[in-house]
């Protein structure tokens, strides 16, 4: 802004008109005072002789405004130098010591005022630079905003639209600027970042993923809300088809389990029951042959054991008690058939109602797989199964925890049992979270929301 502040060294801006104005003012004040003092005019002046030093503040102030702190201080020093002849005159009518004090005060004032002006000018320069940068960024943002191929809307904090790009006008219609977001079917109180927004287009349902961010508006004291809608209709349809396929595949598997369970019960088990009965009769008629009796008893025992194992297998394939009495009773029955000394507990809270067969079967299979995994691989002394139903939120929480050896996180992705449990949870519209620490056990948690609409 001026030569004095641009240079590292002190240099005189001889080409500046303001510099020469300051010189004229200094000479006028100092020279006028000296001439008036020599002529004895200060005796009749309305101003005390020492107070005329204060007139130096005029060029000092002008120097501060035009050249900042350096200009003010150098002007004050130059003014003091010009004032020296008056102080050294033997017939000075003023008060030399008072003049010296006032000259020192002028130097201090010059420093303070100049520094303040420097700070204000620096702040003004920063504000101007920031404004230029803001305008540049705003221009770039506007270009990106208009070029975005996804529908993009900009609204104020009261949710009134400030501007939209062409894609948004094509989706919602022209003339929507100035309207509230609710008027075009967008409720930001319900929509969160990465949530989904559905809208009917030409009789077909389109699905968009919502990205909500806050961006600077016209100044730094306000913000605007930017909503970008990414079309994920195709991905959503593919995901929905895959979900339905997985659900149908599980249904086919369960139907096949039911059929095999029924066939095991109807054919092999019945044949073995008749075989056991025949062996029992043969044993009764072989009283005189001890060896034959012994073999027949052994065969009968083996037949009965096979019958029990097949019945247990049939129940595991499709426990009829699950359909008849519900999830908790089915879990307790499954646990009672386990050949283990490990303590397996089931705690239920709020499960006074029944759920859809898909939900009960899915949760039963997850529990079944998790308990078997724990007993087979974790060497626990205790397995805890917790089931909670929150009626107000229509939410089921399932947790299976053991105190076994645990495992290293990351290795679970290759285990088919865990993958299968995650798939079952996702088919039910929920999510499965697994946590494990070596020597501290494993925890599997499942949350299914809006369970009555599964």
NORKACOR-V995466 format. One record per run of one state. SS is the DSSP state (H for helix, E for strand, C for the rest). FROM is the first residue (numbers start at 0). TO is the last residue. If there is no record, write none. Layout:
ss=SS from=FROM to=TO
ss=SS from=FROM to=TO
This chain:
ss=C from=0 to=1
ss=H from=2 to=5
ss=C from=6 to=15
ss=H from=16 to=37
ss=C from=38 to=39
ss=H from=40 to=42
ss=C from=43 to=47
ss=H from=48 to=87
ss=C from=88 to=94
ss=H from=95 to=146
ss=C from=147 to=149
ss=E from=150 to=154
ss=C from=155 to=158
ss=E from=159 to=163
ss=C from=164 to=164
ss=H from=165 to=171
ss=C from=172 to=178
ss=E from=179 to=179
ss=H from=180 to=183
ss=C from=184 to=194
ss=E from=195 to=200
ss=C from=201 to=202
ss=E from=203 to=215
ss=C from=216 to=221
ss=E from=222 to=230
ss=C from=231 to=231
ss=H from=232 to=283
ss=C from=284 to=288
ss=H from=289 to=316
ss=C from=317 to=318
ss=H from=319 to=324
ss=C from=325 to=325
ss=H from=326 to=335
ss=C from=336 to=341
ss=E from=342 to=348
ss=C from=349 to=355
ss=H from=356 to=377
ss=C from=378 to=380
ss=E from=381 to=389
ss=C from=390 to=393
ss=E from=394 to=401
ss=C from=402 to=409
ss=H from=410 to=413
ss=C from=414 to=414
ss=H from=415 to=426
ss=C from=427 to=429
ss=E from=430 to=436
ss=C from=437 to=439
ss=E from=440 to=448
ss=C from=449 to=449
ss=H from=450 to=452
ss=C from=453 to=453
